[in-house]
Every structure is written in C-alpha cells, then in structure tokens.
Amino acid sequence: MIKKLAGEVWKPLTFSGWKHLRNRYAVSSLGRIASYKQDILKEGKVLSGSLTTGYRTLNLHRPNNKGTLYIHREMAKIFLEKNSPGHKYVIHRNHNKLDNNIKNLRWATLEQMISHQQGSPAKIAYKEKQANKTEGLKLTATQVRKIKSILTSKNRNITIKQLAKNYGVSEMTMYRIKSGENWGRI
C-alpha cells in the first residue's frame, strides 16, 4: 500500500514492452516510482530503483529492448510539455540528479543543457580543483607560457605535432592549451 503525499499525482509508465511485464509501473509528480498489479494506491510498492551515472533509473528486462529507464526522462514525457522538437534533453533545475520532483525538471535544447551544466556546483568545483592542481603535471607554468607564446606567434615555424613532441605531451594537450581549456589561468 502506498501512502499518497500532499499534492502528489501518480501516472502510469508506458514504454516499449510494458505489456509483457508482470507488474505495471507508475511515477509520481514528486519523483517517486512504484510497481503494482491493478491499483497503485492499494497494492503498490514504492521502489528505490538504481543509480546510473548519478541518475535514478529503473532496470527492467523487456523483450527486444534495453532495460534501463531514466526516471527523470520518463517523468518529463508524462508530466511536461516540450516547447519545440529541439527540446530533447531533461535537466534538473537545482543540479541535483536525484531530485526528480516535477517542479525541478524541464525540457531543454542541447545549447540550454550545456549552458546549465556549466553552472553546476560539481562542474564549478571541478574547474576550481583543476585550476589549482600542482601535482602530477607534465608541464610547468613557465613551459606553458613559452608554449602559448609560440602558439600565438604569427611567425611560428614549428607544427603543433613537433611542439608536443618537444615537450613530451600529446597533440591534444597542445590544442587544449591553445584553446584555453587546459592551463587557461596562465
């Protein structure tokens, strides 16, 4: 039996192969998942699901189909309208991947999703950590300054491949230094 919470709305999950399963499944507007036979409130059982890359998922063995359903995506399909066909991604407004309350979810375009991710506390902390990293680096700040001056020189007579070889790093590292992705603070 499921105790309905204030303001909670339950809606059935329908997905490819759902008719072949023993149980039915539903999601609530507050982000809960449940399995049931006939009546969600009388005989339903709240499920915790699994975690896949930080997102709450439901792993079901369906015929001819992948078993993983991302709960936030399924909830958006059921409860939220898309603004346009370009809105293919579901984001968590507060950046908490486990907070699947419908008020915390919204459809987004690729550009909106990428922009939203840049404001994530985890992303900001990672950037800060990388910017202050001092151990395990192949290059020193002095070397990077010299590399940057070579890369920006109009009279450069060395290829990026040769430059990478001279400093014992990959070409990709050179491209990342050039774009500012790596060593952007120098």
Stockholm file with secondary structure:
# STOCKHOLM 1.0

chainA/1-186         MIKKLAGEVWKPLTFSGWKHLRNRYAVSSLGRIASYKQDILKEGKVLSGSLTTGYRTLNLHRPNNKGTLYIHREMAKIFLEKNSPGHKYVIHRNHNKLDNNIKNLRWATLEQMISHQQGSPAKIAYKEKQANKTEGLKLTATQVRKIKSILTSKNRNITIKQLAKNYGVSEMTMYRIKSGENWGRI
#=GR chainA/1-186 SS CCCCCTTCCEEECCCTTGGGSSSEEEEETTSCEEEESSCHHHHCEEECCEEETTEEEEECCCTTSCCEEEHHHHHHHHHCCCSSTTCCEEEETTSCTTCCCGGGEEEECHHHHHHHHHTCHHHHHHHHHHHTCCSSCSSCHHHHHHHHHHHHCTTCCSCHHHHHHHHTSCHHHHHHHHHTSSSTTC
#=GC SS_cons         CCCCCTTCCEEECCCTTGGGSSSEEEEETTSCEEEESSCHHHHCEEECCEEETTEEEEECCCTTSCCEEEHHHHHHHHHCCCSSTTCCEEEETTSCTTCCCGGGEEEECHHHHHHHHHTCHHHHHHHHHHHTCCSSCSSCHHHHHHHHHHHHCTTCCSCHHHHHHHHTSCHHHHHHHHHTSSSTTC
//
